[in-house]
Amino acid sequence: MSTPQHRPSPERVQQALAAANASTRLRAAMAAGTYPHTQLLDPLLDRAAIEPDFFVRDMLTWALTRHPATRTVPRLLAELDSDRGQARSQALHTLSKIGAGQAWQAVRGRLQDPDPEVARSAWRAAVVLAPIEERAEVIRSLGALLGHGDREVRLSLSRALITLASSTESAGRALHATLEAAAISPDPAVREHASATESLWHDPDAGFEVSVAQAQKVRARAVDPQGQAG
């Protein structure tokens, strides 16, 4: 068991958070969570905004959750207005880990963030933080994003929609109506994404790639019933 004399000073931890070596930064983040100190909150947030290593970022999030939420949440909310996409994304991720329900309205404001990584973090946070009574409306709002982004962005959106829909009967009805409307969109990308989401919703084991492939086959048959799409 660690003794008080082995407890690193906040100054030493802060210095190590800026080290060139990722392993050193990882140990510093672990120390910051093991021995929480108010003096370390801003250094942790500053580091999270620029940290390139996934494992260090994950440890920084854990360290922040170890500090009192009354002090951490206001700082995280301020980060949502940062010019740095990673700062916003990490703040959203940390708020969801804390389970900061009071942050919901601020999180909701980032559901359509122009940075796709920030938006994905906001969708994942919504799954945790959105009040039950608002989930149907969140689904309708997110439905406007169907067909946008690359494969990873679309998969993240589908997963968020499906998880939100599973929470209440009204949310499930909202997703059904949203996908029905998207299925007749004039945009083929929207129709394909809606079809893939529908398939994934009813058959999670099929996987997103299989669902997309099925949607593409359906679209091809619609273009040419004889199978000669083009």
N, C-alpha and C positions, 0 to 999 in steps of 0.2 A: 504494500500500500504506500502511496506517495506521502511524503511528509511535507510540512509547510516549507521547509528549506529547499525542497526540490521543485516547488511550484515556480514556473517561469514568470518573470515580471511582464506586465502588459507591454512595456517598451521593447523587451526582447522578442516577444511574439510578433509585435507589429513589424519589427525589423525583418524577422524571418519570413513574414508574408510577402515581402518584396524580393526575396532571394531569387537568383537566376535559376537555381535547381528546383525542379517540380517536386521532388521528394521532400526537400526542405520546406517548401510552401505547404505541402500536404500535412507534414508533422506540425507545422505552425497552426494550421486551421484546426487540427485535432486538439491541440493544446488550448486554443481559443474556446472550443466547445467544452472541453474538460474542466477548464477553469474560467468560466464566464466573467467578464469584466466590462463595465460600461464603456471604458476607454477604448475597447476593441471594436465597438459596434461600427463606427465610421470606417476604420481600416478594413474591416471585413466586407462592408458594402463596396468600398472603393476597389478592393481586390476582385470581388465577384463581377464587377462591371467590365473587367479587362482580362480575367484569368483565361488562358487558352486551353488548359488541361481539364478534361471532363471530370476526372476523379478529384482533382483539387476543388473544382466548382461544387461538386457534390458534398465535399467535406465542409466547404464554406457555408453551404445551405444548412447543413446539420449544426454547425457552430452557431449560426444565427438563431436557429430554433431553440437553442439552449439558453438564450438570453430572455429576460422577461418580455413578454409580448407587448406590454404597455409601453416599453421603450423601443422595441424593434419595429412594430407595425407602423407607427408614424413615419419612421425613416424609410421603410420599404414603400409606403405610399408616395413619398416624395420622389423615390427613384422611378416611379412610373411616368414621371414627366421628364426624365433624362433624355438627352439627345442621343445617347448610346443605346442601340437596340439590345445589346447584351445586358445592360443594366436593367432595362425594363423587363426583359425575359426572365432574368434571374430573380428579380423582385417578385414577379408573378408566381414563379415556381416556389419561392420561399413562403409567400403568403398562403399558398395552397397547402404546404407542409405544416404550417402553423395552424391552419384551419381558421383563419381570421375572417369570420363571417362579416364583421364590420367593414371589411375592405371590398365587399361585393360590388357596390356601385362604381368604385374606381376600376375594379377588374372589368366590369361590364363595358366600360368606356374603351377598353383595349381589345375587344373581341374582333374588331375590324382594323387593327393596327396595320399600317402599310408594310411593316417588316413582317414577313411570313413567320419567322421564328418567334417573334413576340406574339403574334396572333395565335400560333399553336400553343404557346404557354398559357395564353389567356383562355383558350378552349379547355385545356386540361384543368385549369384553375376553376373554371365555371362548373365543371363536373363535381367538384368538391364544395364550392362556396355558394353556388346559386341557390336561393331559397326554393323550397319545393313548389310554392305557389307561383313562382316566376319561370319555372323550367319550360313550360309549353311556349311561352313568349320568347324565351332564349332560343329554342329550337326554330321557331319561325324566323327569327332574326338571322341565325346562322344559315338557314336554308338559302338565303340570298347569295351565299358564297359558294354554292355547289358549282362545280365545273372550273373553279379558279385554282391556280397554283400547279405545282408539279405533283408527282406521284405521292411523295411523303406528306405534302400539305393536304392533299385530298384524303389520304388515309387517316390523318389525324382528325380531320373534320368529320369523317364518317364515324370514327370511333367515339368522338365526343357526342355526336348526335344520337348514336345508338345507346350510349351509357345514360345520357340524359333521358331518353325515351323510356328506359327500363325502370325509371324511378317512380313514376306515377302513371295511372291510366290516362289522365289528360295529356301528359307529355307524350305517351305512346300515340294517342290520337293525333296530336300535333305533328309528329314526325310522319305518320301515315299520310296526312293531308299535304304536308310539305313535299313529300316525294311524289305524290300523285300529280301535284301541280308542276313539279320539275320535269316529270316524265313527258309532258307535252310542250316543253320549252322549244322555241325555234332554234336554240343553240344546241348542237349535237353533243358538246362537251358537258353541258348541264344534264342532258338526258342520260348520257353514259354514266356520269358520276352518281346520279340518282338511282339508276338501275343497279349499279355496283353496291351502293349503300343498302338498298332494299335486300339484295341477295345476301350480303354480309349480316344484316340484321336478323334474317330468318335462318341463316346457316353459317354461324360464326366459324365453324371448322373448315369451311370451304376456302377461307383466306381471301384477301383483297385482290390479289393478282388473278385468281380464278374468277372472282366476281366481275372484274373489269373485262376479262376475256369473254365471259358470257355476254356481257352488255355489248361488246363490240360485235359479236356474232349476231345478236338480235338486230343491231343497227344495220349490219351488212345485209341481212335478209330483208329488212324493210326497204333498203335501197334497191335491191334486186332479188325478188322472191325466188329466182332460179339459182341464186348463190353466186352470181357474177357481179358483186358490188363494184361500183366505180362510176 
